[in-house]
């Protein structure tokens, strides 16, 4: 079902109830789809099995020995010289 934004605001409880009972509810602004209200159950179903940002970052390519060595060596070199 589609809801104009003003109606969605005025009848938010009804909007949430319909999302829970009937499925996703579309909210429009000036006739254009703007948002979709989902039940928590539908949202959880969409998220299940999808990697998080942390999973993506940790799942990157493995570093080879040369790159690991270069990173470790670089960490031991001061990044700027300090003179007093």
C-alpha positions in Angstrom: 0.0 0.0 0.0 1.2 3.6 -0.7 0.9 6.3 1.9 1.4 10.0 1.3 3.9 11.4 3.8 1.4 13.5 5.6 -1.0 10.6 6.0 1.9 8.4 7.1 2.8 10.9 9.8 -0.8 11.4 11.0 -1.6 7.7 11.0 1.8 6.3 12.0 0.4 3.6 14.3 -1.8 2.3 11.5 1.2 2.4 9.1 3.3 0.3 11.5 0.4 -2.1 12.1 -0.1 -2.6 8.3 3.6 -3.1 7.8 3.5 -5.8 10.4 0.3 -7.5 9.2 0.4 -6.9 5.4 4.0 -6.4 4.5 6.1 -3.4 3.3 4.3 0.0 3.1 5.5 2.6 0.6 5.6 6.3 1.7 5.5 8.9 -1.1 6.5 12.5 -1.1 5.0 14.6 -3.9 4.0 11.4 -5.7 7.5 10.0 -5.6 8.5 6.8 -3.7 10.6 8.1 -0.7 10.6 5.4 1.9 9.4 1.9 2.7 8.3 0.9 6.2 9.0 -2.8 7.0 8.2 -4.9 10.0 11.1 -6.0 12.1 10.6 -9.6 10.9 10.8 -8.5 7.2 13.9 -6.4 8.0 15.6 -9.2 9.8 14.9 -11.6 6.9 16.6 -9.1 4.5 19.7 -8.8 6.8 20.1 -12.5 7.4 23.3 -13.9 5.9 24.5 -10.5 4.6 28.0 -9.6 5.7 28.6 -6.5 7.9 31.1 -3.8 7.2 33.5 -5.5 9.7 33.1 -8.8 7.9 34.0 -7.1 4.6 37.0 -5.4 6.1 38.3 -8.5 7.8 37.6 -10.6 4.8 39.9 -8.7 2.5 42.8 -10.4 0.6 45.6 -11.9 2.7 48.9 -10.1 2.8 51.8 -11.9 1.3 55.1 -12.1 3.3 56.7 -9.3 1.3 53.9 -6.9 2.1 53.8 -7.9 5.8 57.6 -7.4 6.1 57.4 -4.0 4.4 54.6 -2.9 6.7 56.4 -4.1 9.8 59.6 -2.4 8.7 57.8 0.8 8.0 56.3 0.8 11.4 59.7 0.9 13.0 60.9 3.9 11.0 59.9 7.3 12.5 57.4 9.1 10.3 59.1 12.4 10.7 62.4 13.5 12.2 62.2 15.6 15.3 65.0 18.0 16.1 65.3 20.1 19.2 
